[in-house]
Amino acid sequence: RSRRQRQMCIRDSIKDVLEAFPLSAMTMVGTLQQGTRRVALIRVDRYVHAVRAGQRLGLNQGRVTQVLGDRVEFVESIADGRGGWLAQPAMLHLTARQPGP
C-alpha cells in the first residue's frame, strides 16, 4: 500500500465524535459561515459541535453531504436484510429557538 492509502485507512478507522450518538439525540441549532463553507452547529446534550460536509454522524455511518441554512443533509448506510447495505438520504432540520422566560 502507498503512504496515502495507509493514511486513508487510518482516517477511516477513526470515528467522528457524533458517530457515537443516535440522530434522536442531535439538534441542529444554527450555522456559521467560514469563508465559502457553511458549518452546521449540532447540539448533543450540553455540547455544540461544528459539522462540515464530509463528516460523519449517527449510528448508521451517516456522511454529511450538504450543510444548508435550515438543514443538514446526509446519507446513512442501512442494512437491507439480505447482507447488503442501502444508502438512505436523511436530514436534520434547524430547530426553532424557544423564547426565554
N, CA and C atoms as a LAMMPS dump frame, in Angstrom:
ITEM: TIMESTEP
0
ITEM: NUMBER OF ATOMS
303
ITEM: BOX BOUNDS ff ff ff
-5.0000000000000000e+02 5.0000000000000000e+02
-5.0000000000000000e+02 5.0000000000000000e+02
-5.0000000000000000e+02 5.0000000000000000e+02
ITEM: ATOMS id mol type element x y z
1 1 1 N 0.832 -1.197 0
2 1 2 C 0 0 0
3 1 3 C 0.866 1.246 0
4 2 1 N 0.357 2.267 -0.659
5 2 2 C 1.071 3.538 -0.67
6 2 3 C 0.852 4.256 0.666
7 3 1 N 1.645 5.259 0.898
8 3 2 C 1.513 6.038 2.133
9 3 3 C 0.123 6.676 2.216
10 4 1 N -0.359 7.195 1.094
11 4 2 C -1.689 7.834 1.074
12 4 3 C -2.79 6.818 1.389
13 5 1 N -2.696 5.617 0.857
14 5 2 C -3.691 4.585 1.144
15 5 3 C -3.689 4.233 2.629
16 6 1 N -2.494 4.128 3.225
17 6 2 C -2.402 3.835 4.667
18 6 3 C -3.032 4.959 5.484
19 7 1 N -2.775 6.215 5.093
20 7 2 C -3.348 7.345 5.815
21 7 3 C -4.868 7.336 5.708
22 8 1 N -5.398 7 4.537
23 8 2 C -6.85 6.966 4.36
24 8 3 C -7.471 5.843 5.193
25 9 1 N -6.796 4.696 5.276
26 9 2 C -7.3 3.596 6.105
27 9 3 C -7.328 3.999 7.571
28 10 1 N -6.289 4.688 8.012
29 10 2 C -6.242 5.153 9.4
30 10 3 C -7.376 6.143 9.635
31 11 1 N -7.585 7.086 8.719
32 11 2 C -8.658 8.071 8.872
33 11 3 C -10.012 7.383 8.91
34 12 1 N -10.217 6.386 8.064
35 12 2 C -11.497 5.688 8.03
36 12 3 C -11.765 4.92 9.313
37 13 1 N -10.717 4.546 10.032
38 13 2 C -10.905 3.789 11.272
39 13 3 C -11.123 4.7 12.483
40 14 1 N -10.862 6.001 12.344
41 14 2 C -11.075 6.955 13.428
42 14 3 C -12.502 7.471 13.342
43 15 1 N -13.252 7.33 14.416
44 15 2 C -14.649 7.756 14.398
45 15 3 C -14.763 9.235 14.779
46 16 1 N -15.696 9.92 14.107
47 16 2 C -16.04 11.282 14.499
48 16 3 C -16.851 11.21 15.786
49 17 1 N -16.789 12.233 16.595
50 17 2 C -17.473 12.263 17.89
51 17 3 C -18.959 11.968 17.753
52 18 1 N -19.595 12.535 16.739
53 18 2 C -21.044 12.395 16.607
54 18 3 C -21.492 11.02 16.105
55 19 1 N -20.548 10.152 15.756
56 19 2 C -20.911 8.785 15.37
57 19 3 C -21.316 7.946 16.576
58 20 1 N -21.069 8.442 17.756
59 20 2 C -21.388 7.696 18.973
60 20 3 C -22.81 7.953 19.465
61 21 1 N -23.562 8.829 18.77
62 21 2 C -24.886 9.224 19.249
63 21 3 C -25.958 8.927 18.198
64 22 1 N -27.152 8.555 18.653
65 22 2 C -28.258 8.386 17.707
66 22 3 C -28.729 9.753 17.21
67 23 1 N -29.321 9.777 16.032
68 23 2 C -29.822 11.037 15.478
69 23 3 C -30.855 11.679 16.392
70 24 1 N -31.598 10.859 17.116
71 24 2 C -32.628 11.39 18.012
72 24 3 C -32.04 12.234 19.139
73 25 1 N -30.747 12.1 19.41
74 25 2 C -30.087 12.878 20.459
75 25 3 C -29.516 14.19 19.925
76 26 1 N -29.603 14.413 18.605
77 26 2 C -28.99 15.583 17.973
78 26 3 C -30.026 16.637 17.628
79 27 1 N -29.629 17.895 17.814
80 27 2 C -30.467 19.038 17.448
81 27 3 C -29.613 20.037 16.687
82 28 1 N -30.057 20.415 15.506
83 28 2 C -29.356 21.47 14.768
84 28 3 C -29.81 22.802 15.338
85 29 1 N -28.844 23.597 15.82
86 29 2 C -29.181 24.855 16.489
87 29 3 C -28.736 26.099 15.727
88 30 1 N -28.024 25.922 14.611
89 30 2 C -27.6 27.087 13.843
90 30 3 C -26.563 26.732 12.81
91 31 1 N -26.047 27.763 12.137
92 31 2 C -24.973 27.605 11.163
93 31 3 C -23.977 28.743 11.324
94 32 1 N -22.791 28.521 10.832
95 32 2 C -21.75 29.55 10.737
96 32 3 C -21.199 29.509 9.324
97 33 1 N -20.794 30.649 8.822
98 33 2 C -20.157 30.712 7.512
99 33 3 C -18.666 30.871 7.744
100 34 1 N -17.859 29.968 7.163
101 34 2 C -16.405 30.047 7.244
102 34 3 C -15.885 30.194 5.825
103 35 1 N -15.679 31.431 5.401
104 35 2 C -15.288 31.678 4.016
105 35 3 C -16.433 31.268 3.111
106 36 1 N -16.174 30.339 2.206
107 36 2 C -17.227 29.857 1.311
108 36 3 C -17.936 28.624 1.864
109 37 1 N -17.474 28.119 2.994
110 37 2 C -18.076 26.92 3.58
111 37 3 C -19.034 27.267 4.702
112 38 1 N -20.144 26.553 4.724
113 38 2 C -21.108 26.701 5.811
114 38 3 C -20.921 25.52 6.765
115 39 1 N -20.97 25.819 8.048
116 39 2 C -20.807 24.819 9.099
117 39 3 C -22.094 24.766 9.906
118 40 1 N -22.613 23.559 10.137
119 40 2 C -23.809 23.388 10.964
120 40 3 C -23.394 23.257 12.422
121 41 1 N -24.194 23.832 13.298
122 41 2 C -23.976 23.695 14.735
123 41 3 C -24.996 22.698 15.262
124 42 1 N -24.492 21.57 15.764
125 42 2 C -25.35 20.491 16.233
126 42 3 C -25.105 20.254 17.712
127 43 1 N -26.191 20.299 18.477
128 43 2 C -26.101 20.106 19.927
129 43 3 C -26.439 18.663 20.276
130 44 1 N -25.595 18.1 21.137
131 44 2 C -25.844 16.791 21.753
132 44 3 C -25.601 17.004 23.239
133 45 1 N -26.619 16.757 24.028
134 45 2 C -26.563 17.057 25.465
135 45 3 C -26.263 18.543 25.642
136 46 1 N -25.195 18.876 26.363
137 46 2 C -24.865 20.288 26.616
138 46 3 C -23.811 20.819 25.659
139 47 1 N -23.34 20.006 24.735
140 47 2 C -22.229 20.39 23.87
141 47 3 C -22.707 20.689 22.451
142 48 1 N -22.09 21.705 21.839
143 48 2 C -22.396 22.066 20.462
144 48 3 C -21.172 21.734 19.611
145 49 1 N -21.418 21.026 18.513
146 49 2 C -20.35 20.58 17.612
147 49 3 C -20.516 21.237 16.258
148 50 1 N -19.41 21.677 15.673
149 50 2 C -19.415 22.222 14.313
150 50 3 C -19.257 21.053 13.344
151 51 1 N -20.132 20.988 12.351
152 51 2 C -20.15 19.864 11.413
153 51 3 C -20.09 20.393 9.982
154 52 1 N -19.165 19.846 9.201
155 52 2 C -18.981 20.232 7.797
156 52 3 C -19.348 19.067 6.879
157 53 1 N -19.531 19.371 5.613
158 53 2 C -19.761 18.324 4.611
159 53 3 C -18.583 17.35 4.651
160 54 1 N -18.893 16.074 4.571
161 54 2 C -17.864 15.033 4.613
162 54 3 C -17.716 14.384 5.973
163 55 1 N -18.137 15.074 7.022
164 55 2 C -18.034 14.488 8.358
165 55 3 C -19.115 13.432 8.552
166 56 1 N -18.903 12.591 9.552
167 56 2 C -19.836 11.508 9.846
168 56 3 C -20.625 11.818 11.102
169 57 1 N -21.855 11.258 11.129
170 57 2 C -22.676 11.41 12.329
171 57 3 C -23.692 10.276 12.397
172 58 1 N -24.173 10.025 13.597
173 58 2 C -25.188 8.999 13.807
174 58 3 C -24.617 7.595 13.883
175 59 1 N -25.477 6.67 14.26
176 59 2 C -25.073 5.289 14.476
177 59 3 C -25.05 4.465 13.191
178 60 1 N -25.583 5.007 12.09
179 60 2 C -25.666 4.259 10.834
180 60 3 C -24.702 4.78 9.779
181 61 1 N -23.51 5.134 10.196
182 61 2 C -22.453 5.583 9.292
183 61 3 C -22.906 6.717 8.374
184 62 1 N -23.625 7.679 8.955
185 62 2 C -24.081 8.828 8.176
186 62 3 C -22.919 9.698 7.742
187 63 1 N -22.945 10.166 6.497
188 63 2 C -21.929 11.093 5.993
189 63 3 C -22.642 12.336 5.494
190 64 1 N -22.23 13.497 6.053
191 64 2 C -22.852 14.775 5.688
192 64 3 C -22.524 15.09 4.232
193 65 1 N -23.564 15.355 3.449
194 65 2 C -23.384 15.69 2.037
195 65 3 C -23.502 17.187 1.791
196 66 1 N -24.317 17.876 2.626
197 66 2 C -24.506 19.302 2.405
198 66 3 C -25.012 19.964 3.677
199 67 1 N -24.495 21.173 3.929
200 67 2 C -24.978 21.987 5.035
201 67 3 C -25.658 23.207 4.421
202 68 1 N -26.939 23.348 4.704
203 68 2 C -27.73 24.481 4.215
204 68 3 C -28.159 25.325 5.408
205 69 1 N -28.74 26.469 5.157
206 69 2 C -29.123 27.369 6.238
207 69 3 C -30.131 26.791 7.21
208 70 1 N -30.999 25.909 6.717
209 70 2 C -32.067 25.374 7.571
210 70 3 C -31.99 23.874 7.833
211 71 1 N -30.947 23.215 7.282
212 71 2 C -30.853 21.766 7.482
213 71 3 C -29.467 21.234 7.127
214 72 1 N -29.199 20.027 7.631
215 72 2 C -28.008 19.265 7.273
216 72 3 C -28.497 18.028 6.533
217 73 1 N -27.993 17.816 5.333
218 73 2 C -28.354 16.638 4.562
219 73 3 C -27.221 15.622 4.657
220 74 1 N -27.592 14.353 4.799
221 74 2 C -26.592 13.298 4.895
222 74 3 C -27.163 12.002 4.356
223 75 1 N -26.292 11.026 4.176
224 75 2 C -26.684 9.707 3.69
225 75 3 C -26.237 8.687 4.724
226 76 1 N -27.172 7.826 5.125
227 76 2 C -26.867 6.754 6.071
228 76 3 C -26.76 5.429 5.331
229 77 1 N -26.004 4.489 5.891
230 77 2 C -25.922 3.128 5.368
231 77 3 C -26.821 2.253 6.223
232 78 1 N -27.874 1.729 5.598
233 78 2 C -28.866 0.935 6.308
234 78 3 C -28.804 -0.503 5.788
235 79 1 N -28.765 -1.483 6.703
236 79 2 C -28.754 -2.89 6.295
237 79 3 C -30.039 -3.212 5.535
238 80 1 N -29.909 -3.941 4.418
239 80 2 C -31.084 -4.264 3.607
240 80 3 C -31.742 -5.583 4
241 81 1 N -31.202 -6.283 4.996
242 81 2 C -31.776 -7.543 5.448
243 81 3 C -31.344 -8.735 4.616
244 82 1 N -30.546 -8.507 3.585
245 82 2 C -30.06 -9.59 2.727
246 82 3 C -28.54 -9.629 2.696
247 83 1 N -27.926 -9.011 3.692
248 83 2 C -26.466 -8.997 3.749
249 83 3 C -25.826 -7.82 3.037
250 84 1 N -26.634 -6.936 2.507
251 84 2 C -26.103 -5.762 1.809
252 84 3 C -26.475 -4.485 2.528
253 85 1 N -26.168 -3.381 1.904
254 85 2 C -26.416 -2.064 2.501
255 85 3 C -27.121 -1.166 1.507
256 86 1 N -27.989 -0.321 2.014
257 86 2 C -28.68 0.679 1.209
258 86 3 C -28.253 2.068 1.654
259 87 1 N -28.072 2.962 0.693
260 87 2 C -27.784 4.362 1.01
261 87 3 C -29.124 5.072 1.163
262 88 1 N -29.375 5.594 2.352
263 88 2 C -30.661 6.242 2.63
264 88 3 C -30.44 7.71 2.965
265 89 1 N -30.988 8.62 2.154
266 89 2 C -30.854 10.052 2.45
267 89 3 C -31.641 10.405 3.714
268 90 1 N -31.1 11.345 4.473
269 90 2 C -31.772 11.816 5.686
270 90 3 C -31.35 13.258 5.929
271 91 1 N -31.999 13.902 6.901
272 91 2 C -31.61 15.279 7.22
273 91 3 C -31.989 15.64 8.649
274 92 1 N -31.268 16.606 9.175
275 92 2 C -31.597 17.246 10.448
276 92 3 C -32.005 18.669 10.112
277 93 1 N -33.138 19.1 10.63
278 93 2 C -33.626 20.464 10.384
279 93 3 C -33.251 21.386 11.538
280 94 1 N -33.067 22.646 11.2
281 94 2 C -32.812 23.676 12.2
282 94 3 C -34.002 23.746 13.14
283 95 1 N -33.741 23.713 14.431
284 95 2 C -34.796 23.787 15.436
285 95 3 C -35.053 25.238 15.785
286 96 1 N -36.318 25.611 15.797
287 96 2 C -36.685 26.98 16.149
288 96 3 C -36.288 27.245 17.591
289 97 1 N -35.721 28.399 17.821
290 97 2 C -35.302 28.759 19.176
291 97 3 C -36.509 29.063 20.039
292 98 1 N -36.514 28.505 21.233
293 98 2 C -37.601 28.737 22.168
294 98 3 C -37.376 30.046 22.917
295 99 1 N -38.38 30.893 23.052
296 99 2 C -38.202 32.148 23.79
297 99 3 C -37.872 31.872 25.253
298 100 1 N -37.017 32.701 25.789
299 100 2 C -36.638 32.559 27.208
300 100 3 C -37.711 33.101 28.135
301 101 1 N -37.532 32.881 29.447
302 101 2 C -38.537 33.342 30.434
303 101 3 C -38.588 34.846 30.544
